[in-house]
Amino acid sequence: MTELRAALARLPGWAAWLLCAASGALVPLSFAPFDLWPLALLGLVAFALLLDQQSGRTAWWRAWGFGIGLYGVGVSWIFISIHSFGNASAPLAAVMTGLFVLFVALVFSLPFYLYGRWFSQHPLGPLLAFAALYLLGEWLRGWLLTGFPWLYLGYGHLDTWLAGWAPVTGVLGLSLILLLTASIIAQWLLRPSRPRIQIAATLLVFGLWPIGWGLNQIEWTQPQGEPVTVGMIQPNIPQDRKWDPTFFEPTLKRLDGLSEDLWDNDWLIWPEAAIPRVYHQMLPYLETLNERAEETETGFITGIIFDERRKGEYYNSVVGLGPALGIYHKRRLVPFGEYVPLEDWLRGLIDFFDLPTSIISRGPWEQSGLQIGDVGISASVCYEVVYPDLVARSARDRQVLLTISNDGWFADSIGPLQHMQMARMRALETGRPMIRATNNGVSAFVGHKGQIEKRAEQFVQTNLEGSVQPRTGMTPFMGWGSWPVVVLCGMILVLLRAFPRR
């Protein structure tokens, strides 16, 4: 509509920037715990409208505003970990959180400089390049500087028709379909005088939604063997007491007490770093647990800090005892929580840079999973479960997914609920059931379609029992990962640049 284009052209620069920031702030409302996915679509449509016909510099500036809104709302829970558990004052924690948001938003905005410079004037640029560049930005943020793959658009669609695409394309495929949908809506609002190509694009992209519903009816994987009974504990150890030496004995008593009624299960699972001392210090205690696991024929799995004494290295690990065999060392680490970037400069400045677990080394890239009888377990520790391709590769010859975590760092915020949502997506992408054992929630059993089958309430001491059906076979996404979606977006951009007027 010429009126809408004229109104957008008359907007002062500061007003357009604020509208972009507000549009970005809508996107996190599509994720847990809000699950209002149409708001993300609305925010993306507004963002696409505000980038229309803009120069590279203006597009970058407005995209930075969108990113600030996106991350300012979506990762606000970082403030809690810095202030409450890093012992930084509230003003300092606010400044540090703000700097993090500004930096991540800056990374988010960089692809849109290219959009404004090369594609915003192209006849097909607003339809295709906007979606392709946004998606490539999501992929870039998944590995740049160790990666921060948070707030991918596709996570808001675990319970919509688009969910059926997850086993085929992974979460990035869902993001791309949503972005193309937003692009088409924006173009109908701006340029209804181009009906032929927009009608064709509308039929193609909107047709992907019901196709997703059909794909969700396919069973990509098959049951293997009999269901396994599993017990897990949620000890709810206070985060500020977890590594306190005076709270060590009460911690062990709580772990043992919550587990007493669970030893008749096939498996028993404790959460991340449940035992608050390193592996070799706890060998007598672990031997006692091993004997109990052997007597009851229960595969016992726990998180613990494993110390490689000869090398002086520490790993955030998952250890199997009794019938459970193997050990897994975490590969994807949390900046500042498990290691300190620029360590020589930052150590000692404030308590946040000296957290007890900020000495962790990265585990070997190639590792075997855990094994209990005929069932292979693909383990991931906390933050690792947010990496789609990492989990998919690890699950290829495994029948069950397991993630152990401690989200106590983020208290009663949206962070742990977003984390749970991402774990659900990993189950859906791989067609595997997921067991999620945490210190204070959300502990849950997730089915192979990503549905929560049973869960514990947050912030309570409890145990949880359920049944897990191991599954075998591979989804398409497990075979090729995110690369087809990434390559497709790259090809779109190359073709648009090769044919600038067609």
Secondary structure, 3 states (H helix, E strand, C coil): CHHHHHHHHHCCHHHHHHHHHHHHHHHHHHCCCCCCHHHHHHHHHHHHHHCCCCCHHHHHHHHHHHHHHHHHHHCCCHHHHHHHHCCCCHHHHHHHHHHHHHHHHHHHHHHHHHHHHHHCCCCCHHHHHHHHHHHHHHHHHCCHHHCCCCCCHHHHHCCCHHHHHHHHHCHHHHHHHHHHHHHHHHHHHHCCCCHHHHHHHHHHHHHHHHHHHHHCCCCCCEECCCCEEEEEEECCCCHHHCCCHHHHHHHHHHHHHHHHHHCCCCEEECCCCCCCCEHHHHHHHHHHHHHHHHHHCCEEEEEEEEEECCCCEEEEEEEEECCEECEEECCCCCECCCECCCHHHHCCCCHHHHCCCCCECCCCCCCCCEEECCEEEEEEEHHHHHCHHHHHHHCCCCCEEEEEECHHHHCCCCHHHHHHHHHHHHHHHHCCCEEEEECCCCCEEECCCCCEEEECCCCCCEEEEEEECCEECCCHHHHHCCHHHHHHHHHHHHHHHHCCCC
